[in-house]
């Protein structure tokens, strides 16, 4: 008689369930710990999107990582983070201004070893613009990672007189020398350095070969104006020329002007109903050379509130072209508390649209209103060309905001005696809609409301208006940008933003 053995069946079912549970746990664990990985060979680059951090729940990229596998033979790795301007414009509400428009942008970017233990490069920002890191390979400690960066070629942390230089380890934007070759795996990490709720970001990386040999030719800047964005009729809350609160005054209670701006207009040509159109814009340097504007403290034409301005141009090895060129004036801006160079013009045009259909080929410019703001203290805040990798490591930000220089003393835009400012190649600056004087007067109806219609707002850097347009550039024909928009019952609809004079 054959005996039936039921034990295997009794054991098999729990074992099967256990196997399924373990498999599910493995899949879930992999989903949590899996880090996206991509590879770059010399000369290759990659763009990818970061995460959006939800305003209400906080879900998203509070600590994001990617693994980057690089080939051998490279000289440098560049990794950058950016908050797209189009995203900032798209997320607006309440007449074009997001309630937290001046907050929530404190990102930290790091490059670490393969295991994520040793920090090789580190930088942070809370301004809502761009940050970039570099790794230079086959370098020993003390060797410079970059060519001329306003430090006279000295290693980080050392100057001829023993004075410390900026961009050293532990400071904003430091990078360690990497003595080994470029081949290997690196960890790219993005984390919060404060509030990043309600924002998303984008990333890029490139593995670079040897830099081309320098030519003995002066390197010139090339200036453009960022097409205006974040248009609004809201009134910002400001203090000392900057944001004082995240919730602006909008609607019928706002004329788009701060009390000080309204008082300045009255003092200029008497009282009448006024309305300001506010917007964000700024200069960009898309050329191969530094934009540097400085003063000569011994010039007898200088006064307490004005300085004769000079442009300094450099050869690739950092040697200045002499003499400096006179390029107008700097003026001390009381509201902002620092020096401005007078070189920017905003113009608003009423537009007669004869054929209101895309691509807006036939428009006729009508009344022209010129904005009051012409002065800037430009400095490196955002990458000017996200799709190009020609940018140098940003130098102007650190230099323009340091009170002392190891050679010439205080030479920032904050310096009382020796103001200097500029833009590193590939970098731009932005003056946001809430800055003092960042507006143009807007046509109004009898009740003070914005006049309906089509409008064109132009921004021109190094403008020939007002006797400016004196800077030497590699291209003098691309200094203007515009935004074409429609106003209906106080609501602004942006139709097109671009470089050039008009659609």
DOSEVEX-264094 format. One line per field, with one value per residue (C-alpha): residue number from 1; x, y, z. Coordinates in nm, 2 decimals. Each point is the difference from the previous one (the first is absolute). Layout:
BEGIN
num <- NUM/... .
xx <- X/... .
yy <- Y/... .
zz <- Z/... .
% end
This chain:
BEGIN
num <- 1/2/3/4/5/6/7/8/9/10/11/12/13/14/15/16/17/18/19/20/21/22/23/24/25/26/27/28/29/30/31/32/33/34/35/36/37/38/39/40/41/42/43/44/45/46/47/48/49/50/51/52/53/54/55/56/57/58/59/60/61/62/63/64/65/66/67/68/69/70/71/72/73/74/75/76/77/78/79/80/81/82/83/84/85/86/87/88/89/90/91/92/93/94/95/96/97/98/99/100/101/102/103/104/105/106/107/108/109/110/111/112/113/114/115/116/117/118/119/120/121/122/123/124/125/126/127/128/129/130/131/132/133/134/135/136/137/138/139/140/141/142/143/144/145/146/147/148/149/150/151/152/153/154/155/156/157/158/159/160/161/162/163/164/165/166/167/168/169/170/171/172/173/174/175/176/177/178/179/180/181/182/183/184/185/186/187/188/189/190/191/192/193/194/195/196/197/198/199/200/201/202/203/204/205/206/207/208/209/210/211/212/213/214/215/216/217/218/219/220/221/222/223/224/225/226/227/228/229/230/231/232/233/234/235/236/237/238/239/240/241/242/243/244/245/246/247/248/249/250/251/252/253/254/255/256/257/258/259/260/261/262/263/264/265/266/267/268/269/270/271/272/273/274/275/276/277/278/279/280/281/282/283/284/285/286/287/288/289/290/291/292/293/294/295/296/297/298/299/300/301/302/303/304/305/306/307/308/309/310/311/312/313/314/315/316/317/318/319/320/321/322/323/324/325/326/327/328/329/330/331/332/333/334/335/336/337/338/339/340/341/342/343/344/345/346/347/348/349/350/351/352/353/354/355/356/357/358/359/360/361/362/363/364/365/366/367/368/369/370/371/372/373/374/375/376/377/378/379/380/381/382/383/384/385/386/387/388/389/390/391/392/393/394/395/396/397/398/399/400/401/402/403/404/405/406/407/408/409/410/411/412/413/414/415/416/417/418/419/420/421/422/423/424/425/426/427/428/429/430/431/432/433/434/435/436/437/438/439/440/441/442/443/444/445/446/447/448/449/450/451/452/453/454/455/456/457/458/459/460/461/462/463/464/465/466/467/468/469/470/471/472/473/474/475/476/477/478/479/480/481/482/483/484/485/486/487/488/489/490/491/492/493/494/495/496/497/498/499/500/501/502/503 .
xx <- 0.00/0.14/0.02/-0.08/0.23/-0.17/0.28/0.16/-0.33/-0.04/0.35/-0.01/-0.28/0.17/0.33/-0.16/-0.16/0.33/0.18/-0.26/0.03/0.38/-0.02/-0.24/0.23/0.30/-0.19/-0.11/0.35/0.14/-0.25/0.10/0.37/0.05/0.19/-0.02/0.33/0.13/0.33/0.21/0.30/0.24/-0.19/-0.35/-0.26/-0.34/-0.31/-0.26/-0.29/0.02/-0.31/-0.28/-0.04/-0.37/-0.10/-0.27/0.14/0.38/0.02/0.28/0.37/0.11/0.30/0.06/0.30/0.13/0.30/0.22/0.25/0.27/0.26/0.38/0.19/-0.21/0.13/-0.31/-0.36/-0.26/-0.33/-0.26/-0.35/-0.24/-0.36/-0.15/-0.13/-0.29/-0.11/0.01/-0.22/-0.24/-0.06/-0.12/-0.34/-0.18/0.09/0.33/0.15/0.03/-0.05/0.33/0.19/0.29/0.03/0.05/0.31/0.28/0.16/0.34/0.20/0.28/0.23/0.11/0.20/-0.17/-0.13/-0.13/0.24/0.27/-0.11/0.21/-0.19/-0.27/-0.21/-0.33/-0.23/-0.32/-0.06/-0.19/0.25/0.29/0.28/0.29/0.28/0.32/0.23/0.35/0.19/0.36/0.05/0.19/-0.11/0.07/-0.01/-0.26/-0.30/-0.09/0.19/0.01/-0.28/0.10/0.24/0.32/0.04/0.09/-0.12/-0.32/0.07/0.33/0.11/0.34/-0.04/-0.15/-0.36/-0.27/-0.18/-0.37/-0.14/0.21/-0.12/-0.28/-0.11/-0.27/0.08/0.31/0.15/0.27/0.28/-0.04/0.34/-0.12/-0.13/-0.35/-0.12/-0.23/-0.34/-0.11/-0.30/-0.20/-0.22/-0.26/-0.15/-0.17/0.20/-0.32/-0.34/-0.05/-0.37/-0.19/0.30/0.15/0.34/0.19/0.35/0.28/0.35/0.29/0.33/0.26/0.33/0.30/-0.08/0.11/0.32/-0.04/0.04/0.17/-0.32/-0.21/-0.31/-0.31/-0.34/-0.32/-0.30/-0.37/-0.31/-0.21/-0.34/-0.23/-0.22/-0.21/-0.20/-0.24/-0.21/0.06/0.18/0.30/0.08/0.36/0.26/0.33/-0.09/-0.06/-0.28/-0.14/-0.29/-0.12/-0.36/-0.03/-0.29/-0.21/-0.34/-0.18/0.21/0.32/0.13/0.32/0.22/0.17/-0.06/0.35/-0.04/-0.33/0.15/0.29/-0.24/-0.19/0.32/0.09/-0.31/-0.27/-0.29/-0.22/-0.14/0.28/0.03/0.32/0.06/0.26/0.21/0.32/0.29/0.38/0.33/0.18/0.35/0.01/0.35/0.34/0.14/-0.08/-0.21/0.18/-0.10/0.22/0.09/0.33/0.00/0.24/-0.21/-0.07/-0.35/-0.12/-0.25/-0.16/-0.29/0.14/0.31/0.15/-0.03/0.26/-0.02/0.29/0.06/0.23/0.22/-0.06/0.29/-0.16/0.22/-0.20/-0.02/0.13/-0.12/-0.35/-0.28/-0.23/-0.36/-0.23/-0.07/-0.09/-0.25/-0.06/-0.36/-0.14/-0.28/0.22/0.30/0.26/0.14/-0.17/0.13/-0.23/-0.05/-0.35/-0.32/-0.36/-0.26/-0.38/-0.19/-0.37/-0.06/-0.25/-0.05/-0.13/-0.03/-0.04/0.10/0.32/0.28/-0.07/0.18/-0.18/0.01/0.04/0.17/-0.19/0.07/0.34/0.07/0.36/0.06/0.19/0.24/0.32/0.26/0.11/0.27/0.03/0.14/0.00/-0.34/-0.12/0.14/-0.08/0.00/-0.12/0.06/0.36/0.29/0.24/-0.05/0.29/-0.03/-0.19/0.25/-0.18/-0.25/0.27/0.21/-0.27/-0.12/0.33/0.11/0.37/0.22/0.35/0.15/-0.23/-0.21/-0.37/-0.12/-0.35/-0.32/-0.03/0.34/-0.02/0.32/0.08/-0.32/0.03/-0.26/-0.04/-0.10/0.20/-0.03/-0.32/-0.17/-0.28/-0.18/-0.37/-0.18/-0.33/-0.33/0.00/0.32/-0.02/-0.05/-0.05/-0.31/-0.12/-0.31/-0.30/-0.29/-0.32/-0.37/-0.18/-0.05/0.37/-0.04/0.24/-0.10/-0.09/0.19/0.32/0.34/0.37/0.26/0.36/0.32/0.33/0.34/0.28/-0.26/0.08/-0.28/0.09/0.35/0.11/0.09/0.37/0.11/0.22/-0.16/0.05/-0.35/-0.17/-0.32/-0.17/-0.05/-0.38/-0.27/-0.38/-0.32/-0.32/-0.32/-0.37/-0.18/-0.38/-0.17/0.33/0.10/0.34/0.03/0.35/0.00/0.37/0.34/0.32/0.32/-0.03/-0.21/-0.34/-0.19 .
yy <- 0.00/0.33/0.27/0.36/0.26/0.34/0.17/0.16/0.16/0.15/0.14/0.11/0.26/0.20/-0.02/0.13/0.29/0.08/0.00/0.24/0.23/0.00/0.08/0.29/0.13/-0.02/0.19/0.26/0.03/0.04/0.27/0.20/-0.04/-0.01/0.30/0.11/-0.06/0.14/0.01/0.27/-0.03/0.29/0.27/-0.13/0.18/-0.07/0.20/-0.13/0.12/0.01/-0.04/0.23/0.05/0.03/0.31/-0.16/-0.34/0.05/-0.31/0.00/0.05/0.09/-0.23/-0.11/-0.20/-0.11/-0.22/0.12/-0.24/0.18/-0.12/0.06/0.28/0.30/0.32/0.13/-0.09/0.27/-0.04/0.27/0.06/0.26/0.13/0.07/0.35/-0.14/-0.21/0.31/0.18/-0.29/-0.05/0.36/0.09/0.31/0.22/-0.17/-0.03/-0.31/0.05/-0.16/0.15/0.10/-0.31/-0.38/-0.01/-0.12/-0.29/-0.16/-0.18/-0.24/-0.24/-0.29/-0.32/-0.32/-0.09/0.35/0.04/0.25/0.34/0.10/0.32/0.19/0.31/0.15/0.28/0.15/0.25/-0.21/0.01/-0.23/-0.18/-0.20/-0.23/-0.12/-0.29/0.02/-0.33/-0.09/0.30/0.02/0.20/0.37/-0.02/0.24/-0.17/0.29/0.25/0.36/0.08/0.34/-0.17/0.07/-0.38/-0.07/-0.33/0.03/0.13/0.16/0.34/0.16/0.20/-0.29/0.13/-0.26/-0.01/-0.08/-0.34/-0.21/-0.33/0.07/0.31/0.03/-0.19/-0.18/-0.30/-0.24/-0.10/-0.36/-0.16/-0.31/-0.03/0.08/-0.36/-0.12/0.05/0.32/0.09/0.32/0.11/0.27/0.08/0.28/0.28/0.16/0.03/-0.15/-0.07/0.09/0.00/-0.24/0.01/-0.14/-0.15/-0.04/-0.15/-0.01/-0.19/0.23/-0.07/0.23/0.37/0.15/0.20/0.37/0.25/0.33/0.19/0.21/-0.18/0.21/-0.03/-0.02/0.15/-0.09/0.08/-0.28/0.02/0.16/-0.24/-0.02/0.30/0.13/0.30/-0.10/0.22/-0.17/0.03/0.13/0.11/0.16/-0.08/-0.37/-0.25/0.06/-0.24/-0.29/0.12/0.30/0.25/-0.08/0.09/0.33/0.08/0.02/0.24/-0.21/0.27/0.02/0.31/0.12/-0.06/0.19/0.29/0.02/0.02/0.28/0.19/-0.04/0.14/0.06/-0.21/-0.21/-0.35/-0.25/-0.37/-0.21/-0.31/-0.21/-0.27/-0.20/0.05/0.04/-0.01/-0.31/-0.05/-0.26/0.09/-0.16/0.29/0.15/0.31/0.21/0.36/0.18/0.35/0.18/0.15/0.28/0.13/0.37/-0.02/-0.24/0.13/-0.15/-0.14/-0.04/-0.17/-0.01/-0.36/-0.19/-0.34/-0.23/-0.28/-0.30/-0.23/-0.37/-0.02/0.26/0.29/0.32/0.20/0.35/0.26/-0.05/0.15/0.28/-0.12/0.25/0.03/-0.19/0.15/-0.09/-0.14/0.11/-0.25/-0.30/0.13/-0.07/0.13/-0.05/0.03/0.18/-0.23/-0.14/0.13/-0.12/0.12/-0.07/0.04/-0.01/-0.23/0.03/-0.36/0.03/-0.38/-0.15/-0.35/-0.19/0.04/0.37/0.11/0.33/0.22/0.38/0.16/0.29/0.21/-0.06/0.02/-0.03/-0.15/0.19/-0.28/0.00/-0.11/-0.34/-0.16/-0.32/-0.32/-0.37/-0.14/-0.23/-0.19/0.20/-0.29/-0.32/-0.20/0.10/-0.10/0.28/0.17/0.07/-0.06/0.29/0.26/0.33/-0.10/-0.07/0.30/0.25/-0.09/0.00/0.32/-0.06/-0.11/-0.12/0.24/0.30/0.01/0.03/-0.01/-0.12/0.19/0.05/0.17/0.37/0.10/-0.27/-0.15/-0.27/-0.24/-0.24/-0.34/-0.31/-0.16/-0.20/0.16/0.25/0.20/0.06/0.29/-0.15/0.17/0.11/0.20/0.37/0.18/-0.33/0.13/0.21/0.23/-0.16/0.17/0.03/0.06/0.29/-0.22/-0.08/-0.36/-0.14/0.08/-0.31/-0.07/-0.15/0.11/-0.05/0.03/0.03/-0.04/0.12/-0.04/0.25/0.20/0.30/0.19/0.25/0.03/-0.35/-0.29/0.03/-0.35/-0.19/-0.34/-0.28/0.06/0.34/-0.12/-0.23/0.23/0.02/-0.24/0.03/-0.13/0.03/-0.02/0.08/0.17/-0.07/0.13/0.02/-0.36/-0.03/-0.27/-0.05/-0.08/-0.02/0.06/-0.01/0.18/0.27/0.32/-0.15/-0.32 .
zz <- 0.00/-0.11/0.28/-0.09/0.15/0.05/0.18/-0.31/-0.09/0.35/-0.01/-0.36/0.04/0.28/-0.19/-0.31/0.19/0.16/-0.33/-0.15/0.30/-0.02/-0.37/0.06/0.27/-0.23/-0.28/0.25/0.14/-0.34/-0.09/0.31/-0.02/-0.38/-0.12/-0.36/-0.18/-0.33/-0.18/-0.17/-0.23/-0.07/-0.18/0.08/0.20/0.15/0.10/0.24/0.22/0.37/0.22/0.10/0.37/0.07/0.19/0.22/0.07/-0.04/-0.22/-0.25/-0.01/0.34/-0.05/-0.36/-0.13/-0.33/-0.08/-0.28/-0.17/-0.19/-0.25/0.04/-0.18/0.11/0.15/0.17/0.10/0.02/0.18/0.03/0.14/-0.12/0.07/-0.35/-0.05/-0.20/0.30/0.22/-0.25/-0.05/0.38/0.05/0.11/0.15/-0.29/-0.07/0.35/0.20/0.38/0.08/-0.30/0.22/0.20/-0.03/-0.21/0.23/-0.18/0.08/-0.28/0.07/-0.18/0.22/-0.04/-0.12/0.34/0.08/0.29/-0.09/-0.13/-0.30/-0.10/0.18/-0.06/0.12/-0.10/0.12/-0.28/-0.24/-0.28/-0.11/0.17/-0.16/0.12/-0.15/0.05/-0.15/-0.04/0.04/0.22/0.32/0.31/-0.06/-0.38/-0.15/-0.15/-0.23/-0.22/0.09/0.25/0.15/0.24/-0.19/-0.07/0.37/0.16/0.20/0.35/-0.09/-0.13/-0.05/0.33/0.19/-0.02/-0.04/-0.33/-0.05/-0.13/0.24/0.15/0.24/-0.18/-0.26/-0.31/0.11/-0.20/0.11/-0.22/-0.12/-0.03/-0.18/-0.36/-0.11/-0.04/0.27/0.17/0.17/0.21/-0.09/0.29/0.02/0.34/0.19/0.15/0.13/-0.15/-0.35/0.01/-0.31/-0.24/-0.25/-0.16/-0.30/-0.02/-0.25/-0.01/-0.24/0.00/-0.17/-0.17/-0.02/-0.04/-0.34/0.00/0.08/-0.27/0.06/-0.08/0.24/0.11/-0.02/0.18/-0.19/0.18/-0.04/0.20/0.15/-0.16/0.27/0.20/0.32/-0.12/0.27/0.12/0.36/0.25/0.18/0.36/0.01/0.24/-0.10/-0.36/0.05/0.09/0.35/-0.03/-0.22/-0.04/-0.23/-0.01/-0.31/-0.16/0.05/0.31/-0.20/-0.26/-0.05/0.16/0.34/0.20/-0.08/-0.38/0.00/0.19/-0.25/-0.29/0.17/0.07/-0.37/-0.17/0.26/0.12/-0.23/0.02/-0.07/-0.05/-0.03/-0.20/0.18/-0.15/0.04/-0.24/-0.01/-0.19/-0.13/-0.12/-0.28/-0.12/0.06/0.21/0.34/0.03/0.25/0.08/0.25/0.11/0.05/0.35/-0.09/-0.29/0.08/-0.15/0.27/0.26/0.31/-0.20/-0.35/-0.14/-0.35/-0.12/-0.20/-0.17/0.04/-0.26/0.05/-0.21/0.05/0.25/0.22/-0.10/-0.03/-0.33/0.07/0.04/0.14/-0.22/0.14/-0.02/0.18/0.37/0.31/0.24/0.37/0.03/0.34/0.01/-0.08/0.20/-0.26/-0.33/-0.34/-0.35/-0.23/-0.30/-0.01/-0.16/0.02/-0.26/-0.01/-0.32/-0.06/-0.30/-0.28/-0.11/-0.36/-0.04/0.35/-0.10/0.04/-0.08/0.06/-0.31/-0.03/0.31/0.02/0.30/0.16/0.31/0.16/0.37/0.13/0.34/0.27/0.09/-0.20/0.26/0.11/0.21/-0.22/0.15/-0.06/0.10/-0.28/-0.30/-0.31/-0.25/0.17/-0.32/-0.04/0.21/-0.06/0.33/0.24/0.37/0.13/0.14/0.00/0.27/0.26/-0.11/-0.02/0.35/0.18/0.18/-0.04/-0.29/0.07/-0.25/-0.04/0.32/0.00/-0.37/0.02/-0.10/0.38/0.02/0.08/-0.18/-0.25/-0.15/-0.26/-0.15/-0.29/-0.14/-0.05/-0.35/-0.03/0.31/0.04/0.27/0.07/0.16/0.11/-0.02/0.37/-0.02/0.04/-0.34/-0.18/-0.18/-0.29/0.02/-0.16/-0.19/0.21/-0.03/0.18/0.30/0.02/-0.12/-0.27/-0.35/-0.21/-0.31/-0.14/0.12/-0.07/0.27/-0.11/0.21/-0.14/0.16/-0.09/-0.17/-0.23/0.17/0.26/-0.14/0.11/-0.23/0.05/0.11/-0.24/-0.09/-0.24/-0.14/0.02/-0.17/0.25/0.30/0.00/0.11/0.03/0.14/-0.20/0.21/0.02/0.29/0.06/0.31/0.18/-0.09/-0.18/-0.27/-0.13/-0.37/-0.08/0.16/-0.20/-0.10/-0.26/-0.05/-0.05/-0.11 .
% end
